[in-house]
Amino acid sequence: MVGRSITPTGGGRPPRRGARPRRSPASTEHAGSLIRALIGGDMLASRKLRRLYADDFTALAASLRARRIGAEAYAASAILTATSAVEHDPRGERTVGARWDATAFGAVALRALLRDVDHRPLFDLPILRHVPLAQAATLVLIDIEGVEAAEVGVMFKAPTTEVHEHHVTGNEALGLPEIEVARCPVWNMVARIESLPVENDDRLSAEEHLERCAECRVQHVVRRRRVEALTKDLDVTGWGDVGRAWTRRHRY
């Protein structure tokens, strides 16, 4: 079936000294429960959500602007946009085109952050206008920005299974070329090759690996077709900034 598989697993690298740990499943469940509480009218949940997302969104804003000045304000405004959206549209139909969950909440906050920081409507590609925002966000972040599905979960405080579900559903809705789950342990790095700076050690290693690995070459061609389908007739110069900013801080 088209789109049944998404960002492959496998590979990775040892923890980087000083890196922030991934969020535990308890943290992702906490985000979902806070969103449900906010839908139920618990105003204290709004404050807790702002605290939960603040650190990572502030760091992301600072990375995108290459400085910390103003980053906290950008992050606070973006998260407030998301909490206000839940309060005013508890069913989620007008704002995200589906019910609220952590992926949808994080997507609203990130969309607001990017519009304020670099004025780029990241999730508003023409092909994505008729799918819910959570599906659009996972397709863009995973396929274009080069963020792994598990890392999207960390960013949005969402279970990886939830991110997978949105990505698979988006694949099916759009009929995108299928990417099989790769057995090659280096695929995760190869999948991010376009989002890596030229002359970056990881990019050079990925390019060398592509010359040797037939499986990754096939997967890479399919992935390029997916990106071309998502960004048809658009100038995508500079895209990948979110992936680079996020993985610089969280890669391990």
Buried (B, 14 or more C-beta within 10 A) or exposed (E): EEBEBBBBBEBEEEEEEEEEEBBEEEBBBBBBEBBBBBBEEEEEBBEBBBEBBBEBBBBBBBBBBEEEEEBBEBBBBBBBBBBBBBBEBBEBEEBBBBBBBBBBBBBBBBBBBBBBBBEBEBBEBEBBEEBBBBBBBBBBBBBBBBBBBBBBBBBBBBBBEBBBBBBBBBBBBBEBBBBEEBEBEBBBBBBBBBBBEEEEEBBEBBEEBBEEBEBBBEBBEBBBEBBEBBBEEEEEEEBBBBBBBBBEBBBB
